[in-house]
Amino acid sequence: MEEILKHAPYEDDHVQKNKILSERLDFLTRHHYENCKEYQNFIDKLCGGLKTYENVEDIPFLPVGIFKRMELKSISDDEVFKIMTSSGTSGQQVSRIFLDKETAGLQQKVLASIVTEYTGKSRMPMIILDCPSVLKNRNMFSARGAGILGFSLFGTKKVYAFNDDMELNVAELKEFIKQYEGQTILLFGFTFMIWQYFYKKLAKLNEYLPLENGVLIHGGGWKKLENEAVSKEEFKEGLKKVCGITSVHDYYGMVEQTGCIYMECECGHLHASIYSDVIIRNMEDFSVCSYGKTGAIQVLSTLPYSYPGHSILTEDIGCVLGEDDCPCGRKGKYFEVYGRMKNAEVRGCSDTFER
């Protein structure tokens, strides 16, 4: 893995990347087969046993829902450093992801490598578009809290946009922006909450925050905004009206593969880095879909050493648009996510906030 970390996230073409990824993913498959009994049973019974995997698309995948039903880990109990849980509304089962120090450390390194490709290497003053209690309340601290902690690494001085009642601190934000006038300010939050509690409040108050130099990174799903018929274009246009921000990057990611996020480029495409890959599967027979075809999203990550989460079939639907030829200049696959499969359990970092 140390060799992979020497690569810039988007410099390798598909031939180089397939070689790098297939070697690492083959290693991880064998590691988990030898150290996780449940994973070994899965490979033996459903995949006909362990094989040699020369191509990324040959790596066996687990359905993402299995992490809600089973505790899967490839380390001993005393090596568990942290347990991550997915977001879920009350009554829903949540995924439990077991991390050792090595895997947690890799997640931080890779997140930093990916994000700084979009924000630059320097840390920035940061507005967290959430409330302080999200890190104090253990019921809220899951994918949402982990997202805030992970992205806080890129901030110097930080301020929360909301109080614990989700009321917007307009005066405090204006003071913060004035203090760092002329500097790039990083904003981070979850999509639905940004629209519901930041954009709508500023629009209602007819307030304008001068964040023309800001960079906004947001994630957590679009389901609730789609229910309100808010498109990505309307989301960006709305934010531009209330704060002037034009550098807005969505990302796709999940707690089952923390660290390996897929960032949206300037052309509006999500990108797979050298540390990860995305494959679209036909929902009838799980064959690989050609570019431009819609199907179930499989995500692969080089990071999960402590648990068998390196190859996961998600409950999301999407389409790979191309590889190595995005107009933004970044190598690797670029893709779109269209939403959840029908009858898939609804979940999302930002969709779990209930007043």
Secondary structure, 3 states (H helix, E strand, C coil): CHHHHCCCCCCCCHHHHHHHHHHHHHHHHHHHHHHCHHHHHHHHHHCCCCCCCCCHHHCCCEECCHHHHCCCCCCCHHHCCEEEECCCCCCCCCCEEEECHHHHHHHHHHHHHHHHHHHCCCCEEEEEECCHHHHCCCCCCCHHHHHHHHHHCCEEEEEECECCCCCECHHHHHHHHHHCCCCCCEEEEEHHHHHHHHHHHHHHHCCCCCCCCCEEEEECCCHHHHHCCCCHHHHHHHHHHHHCCCEEEEEECCHHHCCCCEEECCCCCEECCCCEEEEEECCCCCCECCCCCEEEEEEEECCCCCCCCCEEEEEEEEEEEEECCCCCCCCCEEEEEEEECCCCCCCCCHHHCCC
